[in-house]
Amino acid sequence: MFEGKKILITGGTGSLGTALTKRILNTNAETIRIYSRDEWKQTKMQSEIHDKRLRFLIGDVRDKDRVYRAMEDIDVIFHTAALKHVPVAEYNPFEFVKTNVYGTQNVIDACLDNNVEIAVGIGTDKASAPINTYGATKLLMERLFVGANFYKGNHKIKFICLRYGNVLGSRGSILPKFIEQIKTGQKITITDPSMTRFNITMNDALDLVLRAAKNGRGGEIFVPKLKAFTVGDMKDAIIELMNENASTENIPIRAGEKYHETLISKDEIRNTYETVKDYIINNVEVENIIPKHKIPYKKTELKNEYSSDTVQLLSKKELKKIILQENLIQ
């Protein structure tokens, strides 16, 4: 799929962007451009990954002219750039709109004017029935990407979305937070141990991104089939693996936080199909203008919303095995 292709990754110095870069470097891609606004992260990434195919561009997706320059001659784009911390969004909503909504529109316009072939937008579970500002902006990101398949006219580009929760061990997720609290002798802060979160590892997330890029025809949202865990079991698994005695402090629920993650709302089920590995939320209007999927898929068997409290929960033993396999405790 990437043979001789020029790739652009917005937000390319983030956890997913860095891992995706390493994965694509194992292919015969011609060039990978890393586009982000953090010069320190770019310098650090450049010192860790040595490959002449890498290019680093400082820029913000809010800056339309810079996005256009970064997009020149690009074949495939992975749009991962976003502001994403839920509590921060509640106090800075206008900034989140500028990056997650207007920034996405800039990316779409640049894709069309530069004849990009494939554009993959990285979404979040927060976009499903959003109750916070971050989720609302990411829902708009999804709608912009899906709607771009009408807006594109005669352009051959495919705009594809995917939706999943926090990657296990990524910056800002609960696992590194718990580890840091234990290492520094702090109490582990938990809202409620019965809270559930979907479990997806970085490798699983990368597999999903590449499946969507390969199999998507445009206009759909790919959602992986996942198991989940309780926050309490995750905390206990980390304590046991680190062999530390750590106490727990219950804290109030954060602004905009959900007790359980939802990846597909009940209202989306009527337009949802599934494969062995993924659910695919189709847009009814796009169904009429885009060829059918080449991969085997069927109408979903889901009856209610796809939520982290309705799927199989991983045991503490299973969580410990995954954490060790992913080498998440340093």
C-alpha positions in Angstrom: 0.0 0.0 0.0 2.9 2.4 0.7 5.2 1.3 -2.1 6.9 4.5 -3.3 4.3 6.7 -1.5 4.9 10.0 0.2 3.2 10.0 3.7 2.3 12.9 6.0 1.5 12.5 9.7 0.0 15.5 11.4 0.7 15.4 15.1 3.5 13.0 14.2 5.5 13.4 17.4 2.7 12.1 19.6 2.6 8.5 20.9 0.6 7.2 18.0 2.4 9.3 15.4 5.8 8.1 16.5 4.8 4.5 16.6 3.1 4.8 13.2 6.2 6.3 11.8 8.3 3.4 12.9 5.8 0.9 11.4 5.7 2.7 8.0 9.5 2.9 7.9 9.4 -0.9 7.7 7.7 -0.5 4.3 9.0 0.8 1.0 7.4 4.3 1.5 9.4 7.0 -0.3 9.1 9.8 2.3 7.4 10.4 5.7 6.8 14.0 6.7 6.3 14.6 10.4 4.2 17.7 11.0 3.9 19.1 14.5 4.3 22.3 16.5 6.6 21.1 19.2 10.3 21.6 18.2 11.6 19.7 21.3 9.6 16.6 20.5 10.8 16.8 16.9 14.4 17.1 17.9 14.0 14.2 20.3 12.3 12.0 17.7 14.9 12.9 15.1 17.7 11.8 17.5 16.0 8.5 18.2 14.9 7.5 14.7 17.6 7.6 12.0 16.2 7.3 8.5 16.9 9.5 5.5 13.3 9.2 4.4 12.1 11.2 7.4 11.3 14.9 7.1 10.4 17.2 10.0 8.2 20.2 9.6 7.3 22.6 12.3 3.8 23.9 12.0 0.2 24.0 13.4 -2.9 22.6 11.7 -4.5 26.0 12.5 -2.1 27.6 9.9 -3.7 26.8 6.6 -0.8 28.1 4.5 1.7 25.9 6.4 -0.6 22.9 6.1 -0.7 23.4 2.3 3.1 23.6 2.0 3.4 20.4 4.1 0.9 18.6 1.9 2.7 19.2 -1.4 3.0 16.0 -3.4 1.7 13.9 -0.5 -0.1 10.6 -1.4 -1.4 9.5 2.0 -2.1 11.5 5.2 -2.8 10.3 8.7 -4.4 13.2 10.6 -3.6 12.6 14.3 -3.0 16.2 15.4 -5.5 17.3 18.2 -5.8 18.9 21.5 -7.2 16.0 23.6 -7.2 16.4 27.4 -10.8 16.4 28.6 -10.5 18.8 31.6 -8.4 21.2 29.7 -11.0 21.4 27.0 -13.7 22.4 29.5 -11.7 25.5 30.4 -10.3 26.3 26.9 -13.1 25.4 24.5 -12.3 27.9 21.9 -8.7 26.6 21.5 -10.0 23.1 21.1 -12.4 24.2 18.3 -9.5 26.0 16.5 -7.3 22.9 16.5 -9.7 20.0 16.3 -12.4 21.6 14.0 -10.8 24.4 12.0 -7.5 22.5 11.8 -9.3 19.5 10.4 -11.0 21.7 7.8 -7.6 23.0 6.8 -6.3 19.5 6.4 -9.3 18.5 4.2 -8.9 21.6 1.9 -5.2 20.9 1.5 -5.8 17.2 0.7 -8.2 18.2 -2.1 -6.0 20.9 -3.6 -3.0 18.6 -3.5 -4.7 15.5 -5.0 -4.0 13.3 -1.9 -5.1 9.7 -2.4 -6.0 8.6 1.1 -6.8 10.6 4.3 -7.3 8.8 7.6 -8.7 10.8 10.5 -7.9 9.5 14.0 -10.9 9.8 16.3 -11.8 8.9 19.8 -14.6 7.2 21.8 -15.4 10.6 23.3 -17.0 11.5 19.9 -19.8 8.9 20.5 -22.6 10.6 22.3 -20.3 13.4 23.5 -20.8 14.9 27.0 -17.7 17.1 26.9 -16.1 19.8 24.7 -13.3 17.5 23.5 -15.7 14.8 22.4 -17.9 17.4 20.6 -14.9 18.8 18.7 -13.9 15.2 17.7 -17.4 14.4 16.6 -17.2 17.4 14.3 -13.9 16.2 13.1 -15.5 12.9 12.1 -18.4 14.6 10.4 -16.1 16.8 8.4 -14.1 13.8 7.3 -17.2 11.8 6.3 -18.8 14.8 4.7 -15.6 15.5 2.7 -16.5 12.5 0.5 -19.4 14.6 -0.9 -17.4 17.8 -1.0 -14.5 16.3 -2.9 -16.3 16.3 -6.3 -14.2 14.5 -8.9 -11.1 14.1 -6.7 -10.2 10.4 -6.2 -9.3 10.8 -2.5 -10.9 8.6 0.2 -11.6 10.2 3.5 -11.8 7.6 6.3 -12.2 7.8 10.0 -11.5 5.5 12.9 -12.6 5.6 16.5 -11.0 4.1 19.7 -10.2 5.0 23.3 -6.9 5.8 24.9 -4.0 3.5 23.8 -2.7 1.5 26.8 0.5 3.2 28.1 0.2 6.3 25.9 0.8 9.8 27.3 -2.1 11.0 29.3 -3.6 7.5 29.9 -4.1 6.0 33.3 -1.3 3.4 33.2 1.7 5.8 33.1 -0.1 8.1 35.6 -0.5 5.2 38.1 3.2 4.2 37.5 4.4 7.7 38.1 2.4 8.1 41.3 3.7 4.8 42.7 7.4 5.7 41.8 7.1 9.1 43.5 5.4 7.7 46.6 2.1 9.4 46.0 -1.3 8.0 46.6 -2.9 6.5 43.5 -5.9 8.7 42.6 -9.0 7.0 41.4 -12.5 8.4 40.8 -14.2 5.0 41.1 -12.6 1.5 40.8 -15.6 0.2 39.0 -15.1 2.6 36.1 -14.4 0.7 32.9 -12.1 1.5 29.9 -11.7 -0.2 26.6 -8.3 -1.9 26.2 -6.2 -1.3 23.0 -2.5 -1.7 22.8 -0.3 0.4 20.5 0.2 -2.5 18.1 -3.5 -3.1 17.9 -4.1 0.6 17.3 -1.5 0.6 14.5 -3.1 -2.5 12.9 -6.5 -0.7 12.9 -5.0 2.4 11.3 -3.5 0.4 8.5 -6.6 -1.8 8.0 -8.7 1.3 7.7 -6.3 2.8 5.2 -6.2 -0.4 3.1 -9.9 -1.4 3.3 -11.8 1.8 3.6 -13.6 3.1 0.6 -14.4 6.5 2.1 -17.1 7.8 4.3 -17.0 5.2 7.1 -15.8 5.1 10.7 -13.8 2.0 11.7 -14.2 0.8 15.3 -12.2 -2.1 16.7 -13.7 -5.0 18.6 -12.1 -4.7 22.0 -12.2 -6.1 25.6 -12.2 -3.7 28.6 -11.0 -3.5 32.1 -12.0 -1.9 35.4 -9.8 0.9 36.7 -9.6 -0.9 40.0 -8.2 -4.1 38.4 -5.7 -2.0 36.4 -4.5 -0.3 39.6 -4.1 -3.6 41.4 -2.2 -5.2 38.4 0.3 -2.4 38.3 0.9 -2.5 42.1 1.5 -6.2 42.0 3.9 -5.9 39.0 5.9 -3.2 40.6 5.8 -5.0 43.9 5.0 -1.8 45.8 2.7 -1.0 48.7 0.6 1.9 47.5 -2.5 3.5 49.0 -5.4 4.8 47.0 -7.2 8.1 47.2 -10.7 8.5 45.8 -11.1 11.8 44.0 -14.2 13.6 42.5 -15.1 12.9 38.9 -13.4 15.3 36.5 -15.3 17.7 34.3 -16.6 15.9 31.2 -15.4 12.5 32.4 -17.5 9.3 31.7 -17.8 6.3 33.9 -17.8 4.0 30.9 -16.5 4.6 27.4 -18.9 4.3 24.4 -17.6 3.6 21.0 -20.9 3.1 19.1 -24.1 4.8 20.3 -27.5 3.1 20.1 -28.6 5.4 17.3 -25.5 4.5 15.2 -26.2 0.8 15.3 -28.7 0.8 12.4 -25.9 1.9 10.1 -23.2 -0.3 11.6 -21.7 -3.4 10.0 -19.0 -5.7 11.2 -16.0 -7.8 10.1 -14.1 -10.3 12.1 -12.0 -7.6 13.7 -13.9 -4.3 13.3 -17.3 -2.6 13.4 -17.9 -0.2 10.5 -20.2 2.7 10.8 -21.4 3.6 7.4 -23.0 6.9 6.3 -26.3 6.3 4.6 -25.8 8.9 1.9 -22.2 7.7 1.1 -23.7 4.2 0.6 -25.2 5.5 -2.7 -22.1 7.0 -4.2 -19.2 4.7 -3.2 -18.6 1.1 -4.3 -19.3 -1.7 -1.8 -16.6 -3.0 0.5 -14.3 -5.6 -1.0 -13.8 -7.2 2.5 -16.5 -9.6 3.9 -18.8 -7.8 6.2 -22.3 -8.1 7.5 -25.0 -6.2 9.4 -23.9 -5.9 13.0 -25.3 -8.2 15.7 -25.1 -5.4 18.3 -28.4 -4.6 19.9 -27.4 -1.9 22.3 -24.6 0.7 22.5 -21.1 -0.6 22.3 -19.8 0.4 25.7 -16.9 -0.7 27.9 -19.4 -2.0 30.6 -21.1 -4.3 28.1 -18.1 -6.2 26.7 -15.9 -8.9 28.2 -13.7 -7.6 31.0 -10.0 -8.6 31.2 -9.0 -10.2 34.5 -6.2 -8.8 36.6 -4.0 -11.7 35.4 -4.7 -10.9 31.8 -3.9 -7.3 32.4 -0.6 -8.1 33.9 0.3 -10.3 31.0 -0.5 -7.5 28.5 1.4 -4.9 30.4 4.5 -7.2 30.5 4.2 -8.1 26.8 4.0 -4.4 25.8 6.9 -3.6 28.1 5.0 -0.7 29.7 6.7 -0.7 33.1 10.2 0.7 32.8 
